[in-house]
C-alpha cells in the first residue's frame, strides 16, 4: 500500500496544522508521485478551509501506526 501523506493547515490559522493521508492499494510509489497533485486538488476542493503545505508519498508501514 502507498500513502500520500500531507500537511494541511487552517487557512485562517496557518499555524494550526495536521497530518492527513490518502491510502492507495493499487498504485506504485512512482504513480503516487505522478498523481499526487490531482488527488490533492480534489481534497482541497472538498476542504476549502485548509491549505496544503507539504506532501510526500511513502510505503505504508503498519508498525509505525499508533496503538
GIURZI-V544000 format. One record per helix or strand. SS is the DSSP state (@ for helix, = for strand). FROM is the first residue (numbers start at 1). LEN is the number of residues. Records with the same first field share a line. If there is no record, write none. Layout:
BEGIN
SS->FROM-LEN + FROM-LEN
END
This chain:
BEGIN
=->2-9 + 13-12 + 50-10
@->29-18 + 62-3
END
